[in-house]
Amino acid sequence: MNPILALLRKDFLNFRRNKAAVSLTFIVPFAMIWLFGQIFGVNRKDSGPNGIPFAVVDASGNAASAKLIAALRGEKTFRVITEHPSAAPKRPLTEADLRPLMEAPGAPFRFALVLPADLVSDSRLGLRLKFLSNPRNEIETQTVNGILQKTIFSHVPELLGQSLGANAKRFIGEDRLRQFNRGIARTVTSAFGGDADELERRMSSADFGFGDLTQPRDSSPAAPGQKSSAADVLSQIVKIDTEQVVGAKVKSPQATSLVGGWAIQFLLFALSASAASLFRERDAGIFQRLLAAPVTRAHILWSKFLYGVALGLVQLVVLFVASSWLYGIEVLPHLGPLVLVCLFAAAACTSFGMLLAALSTSPEAASGLATFLIMLMSAVGGAWFPITFMPEVIQYFSKLTLVYWSMEGFSAVLWAGQSLVQILPILGVLAGTTTAVMSLAVWRFNRGPIFG
């Protein structure tokens, strides 16, 4: 056989035997393509973000406000919350509930709309609403703002008619307004035809045709950077008071929300590679010499664990300090709680790397499995995209990843400025994860071939 063909056959045989190489070549790309397809809604009719928790407080008692809430419920982007999530018995949300819930660790929602008692007032023309936000992710926040404004302007234009009707009653009186509506209805229908009673009913219910404002009169698109005339009119009539509940004083909001995801992803790769060094020490015969001394397997494993935690802690602190210098992230005012979160995140990531080494049979297999799982956890856990852009089924799995809880801890400290007591639940999750994963890794190491 031609030597070139023989060598080619040899390379393919070696590739087939190397499971890590096969997985990195085929399985990992296939899995990531599938995941990105799920995130971006490829071949789905309902592409886009799904189920963003959105609180709504209706203090207006206005009949038309129920239609606005129904329209918000009809948007697949939102999962509308109108009841207090932890109160027993269940009760409607109030405006006083919103800020404490949005500031709490693991907040059940980061966006809220208040329909105040003066939503429609007889002392002014127009509508007044209040929008509260914790804009931790810029992409998610812009999406919520856009969908909310579209819903308000497109689905409840009759609120404008109610506002106009309320002002008319105030200035000319209810009886005179009723006589005016009746006279106008009869005059119009006698001249142009139609049902006078139906027209009077529509005028009495303040249906003045404001819905036409939301419909473009021509199909020509607006110039880039320009609003349509309808949107401009509505934006002046509908007043939305905005309040940023959390993170308003953060100096570098975009970098603060992004750096945590980058840092934890790099940490996972570094610690997984460090744990894979167990195979090199085994192949070099170091373990046999150590075990011949007064050293046990537990000593070796726990020394590796502590080394990984120390390395991970230093890496995270250096990355955050460098980000402070590069992007202006406020690290020093929150250094104590941040170092504690970094410590628990490093411990969780180290246990993950130890488990990979315990389950693998070679450094190549450990590296391939680590690459796949780290990329998967980074994508699903929110390091690359807002988790609300993924299908709701995948969103449930996000909370099972180390990336998600580590980013929650970084955001709680750097974005929300929470104290040590407030971040204890997040630290508890990371500590519990570390204990469970490390226990499984030790059990597997004691029965695996690593010390053979």
MOLIN-V76037 format. One record per backbone hydrogen bond with DSSP energy under -1.0 kcal/mol. CO is the residue of the C=O (numbers start at 1). NH is the residue of the N-H. E is the energy in kcal/mol with one decimal. If there is no record, write none. Layout:
# MOLIN-V76037
CO_NH_E + CO_NH_E
This chain:
# MOLIN-V76037
2_6_-2.3 + 3_7_-2.5 + 4_8_-2.3 + 5_9_-2.5 + 6_10_-2.2 + 7_11_-2.2 + 8_12_-2.0 + 9_13_-2.2 + 10_14_-2.4 + 11_15_-2.2 + 12_16_-2.3 + 13_17_-1.8 + 14_18_-1.3 + 17_19_-1.2 + 18_22_-2.1 + 19_23_-2.6 + 20_24_-2.4 + 21_25_-1.7 + 22_26_-2.3 + 23_28_-3.2 + 26_30_-2.1 + 27_31_-2.7 + 28_32_-2.5 + 29_33_-2.6 + 30_34_-2.3 + 31_35_-2.3 + 32_36_-2.8 + 33_37_-2.1 + 34_38_-1.9 + 35_39_-2.4 + 36_40_-2.6 + 37_42_-2.3 + 41_44_-2.0 + 52_79_-2.6 + 54_81_-2.6 + 55_113_-2.7 + 57_115_-3.3 + 64_68_-1.4 + 65_69_-2.3 + 66_70_-2.3 + 67_71_-2.3 + 68_72_-2.2 + 69_73_-2.4 + 70_74_-1.6 + 72_75_-1.1 + 75_78_-1.3 + 76_51_-2.4 + 77_52_-3.4 + 79_54_-2.1 + 81_56_-2.5 + 82_93_-2.8 + 91_84_-2.6 + 94_97_-1.2 + 97_101_-1.7 + 98_102_-2.4 + 99_103_-1.8 + 100_104_-1.1 + 110_134_-2.2 + 111_55_-2.5 + 112_132_-2.8 + 113_57_-2.6 + 114_130_-2.0 + 115_59_-2.5 + 116_119_-1.6 + 119_128_-1.1 + 127_239_-2.8 + 129_241_-3.2 + 130_114_-3.3 + 131_243_-2.3 + 132_112_-2.5 + 133_245_-2.6 + 134_136_-2.7 + 137_141_-2.4 + 138_142_-2.5 + 139_143_-1.9 + 140_144_-2.4 + 141_145_-2.5 + 142_146_-2.3 + 143_147_-2.5 + 144_148_-2.5 + 145_149_-2.3 + 146_150_-2.2 + 147_151_-2.3 + 148_152_-2.5 + 149_153_-2.7 + 150_154_-2.1 + 151_155_-2.2 + 152_156_-1.0 + 156_159_-1.3 + 157_160_-1.6 + 158_162_-2.1 + 159_163_-2.1 + 160_164_-2.3 + 161_165_-2.7 + 162_166_-2.6 + 163_167_-1.9 + 164_168_-2.1 + 165_169_-2.2 + 166_170_-1.6 + 167_171_-1.9 + 168_172_-2.5 + 169_173_-1.5 + 173_177_-2.0 + 174_178_-2.2 + 175_179_-2.3 + 176_180_-2.4 + 177_181_-2.7 + 178_182_-2.2 + 179_183_-2.4 + 180_184_-2.6 + 181_185_-2.4 + 182_186_-2.2 + 183_187_-2.3 + 184_188_-2.6 + 185_189_-2.3 + 186_190_-2.0 + 187_191_-1.4 + 188_192_-3.0 + 189_193_-1.9 + 195_199_-2.2 + 196_200_-2.6 + 197_201_-2.3 + 198_202_-2.2 + 199_203_-2.3 + 200_204_-2.6 + 201_205_-1.8 + 202_207_-3.0 + 203_206_-1.3 + 206_208_-1.3 + 209_212_-1.6 + 210_213_-1.7 + 211_214_-1.1 + 212_215_-1.2 + 223_226_-2.3 + 228_232_-2.3 + 229_233_-2.3 + 230_234_-2.5 + 231_235_-2.3 + 232_236_-1.1 + 233_237_-1.4 + 234_238_-3.2 + 237_127_-1.5 + 239_129_-2.7 + 241_131_-3.7 + 243_133_-2.2 + 247_250_-1.1 + 252_256_-2.4 + 253_257_-1.8 + 254_258_-1.1 + 255_259_-2.6 + 258_262_-1.6 + 259_263_-2.9 + 260_264_-2.1 + 261_265_-1.6 + 262_266_-2.3 + 263_267_-2.2 + 264_268_-2.0 + 265_269_-1.7 + 266_270_-2.3 + 267_271_-2.7 + 268_272_-2.1 + 269_273_-2.0 + 270_274_-1.8 + 271_275_-2.3 + 272_276_-1.7 + 274_277_-1.0 + 275_278_-1.7 + 276_279_-1.6 + 277_281_-2.0 + 278_282_-2.0 + 279_283_-2.8 + 280_284_-1.7 + 281_286_-2.2 + 282_285_-1.6 + 285_289_-1.4 + 286_290_-2.4 + 287_291_-3.0 + 288_292_-1.1 + 290_293_-1.1 + 293_295_-2.9 + 296_300_-1.7 + 297_301_-2.7 + 298_302_-2.8 + 299_303_-2.0 + 300_304_-2.0 + 301_305_-2.2 + 302_306_-2.5 + 303_307_-2.2 + 304_308_-2.4 + 305_309_-2.4 + 306_310_-2.6 + 307_311_-2.7 + 308_312_-2.7 + 309_313_-2.6 + 310_314_-2.3 + 311_315_-2.4 + 312_316_-2.6 + 313_317_-2.4 + 314_318_-2.5 + 315_319_-2.4 + 316_320_-2.5 + 317_321_-2.5 + 318_322_-2.6 + 319_323_-2.2 + 320_324_-2.0 + 321_325_-1.7 + 322_326_-2.6 + 323_327_-3.1 + 329_331_-1.3 + 331_334_-1.3 + 332_335_-1.4 + 334_338_-2.2 + 335_339_-2.7 + 336_340_-1.7 + 337_341_-2.3 + 338_342_-2.7 + 339_343_-2.2 + 340_344_-2.1 + 341_345_-2.7 + 342_346_-2.6 + 343_347_-2.0 + 344_348_-2.2 + 345_349_-2.5 + 346_350_-2.4 + 347_351_-2.2 + 348_352_-1.7 + 349_353_-2.2 + 350_354_-2.5 + 351_355_-2.2 + 352_356_-2.0 + 353_357_-2.1 + 354_358_-2.1 + 355_359_-2.0 + 356_360_-1.3 + 362_366_-2.3 + 363_367_-2.4 + 364_368_-2.5 + 365_369_-2.5 + 366_370_-2.4 + 367_371_-2.4 + 368_372_-2.0 + 369_373_-2.5 + 370_374_-2.8 + 371_375_-2.0 + 372_376_-2.1 + 373_377_-3.0 + 374_378_-2.4 + 375_379_-2.1 + 376_380_-2.8 + 377_381_-2.7 + 378_383_-1.9 + 386_389_-2.1 + 387_390_-1.6 + 388_50_-2.6 + 391_395_-1.8 + 392_396_-1.2 + 394_398_-1.2 + 397_400_-1.8 + 398_401_-1.6 + 401_405_-1.4 + 402_406_-2.3 + 403_407_-2.5 + 404_408_-2.1 + 405_409_-1.9 + 406_410_-2.4 + 407_411_-2.7 + 408_412_-2.4 + 409_413_-1.6 + 410_414_-2.9 + 411_415_-1.6 + 411_416_-2.3 + 412_418_-3.0 + 419_423_-1.5 + 423_427_-2.3 + 424_428_-2.6 + 425_429_-1.8 + 426_430_-2.2 + 427_431_-2.6 + 428_432_-2.6 + 429_433_-2.4 + 430_434_-2.3 + 431_435_-2.4 + 432_436_-2.3 + 433_437_-2.7 + 434_438_-2.6 + 435_439_-2.0 + 436_440_-1.8 + 437_441_-2.3 + 438_442_-2.6 + 439_443_-2.2 + 440_444_-2.3 + 441_445_-2.8 + 442_446_-2.2 + 444_448_-1.0 + 449_452_-1.6
